[in-house]
Amino acid sequence: MRDNALYLDAPAQRAAQINRRLVESGVEVHELRWSEPTLEAVFLELTKDREEPAHARQPVG
């Protein structure tokens, strides 16, 4: 929970079930929102464990 919001990582097709359970548990649900990672976040995730080629580390000059 952050910023007075509950963030869940769940498939979109479970939204109704999650909403129902929250309401049945006494949680007031004001909004359900689907979010996707930014292009930058995807790029960083895909490249975070890659090693730089040796030639890329050498200074040019």
Beta strands, then each sheet from edge to edge (+ up, - down):
end
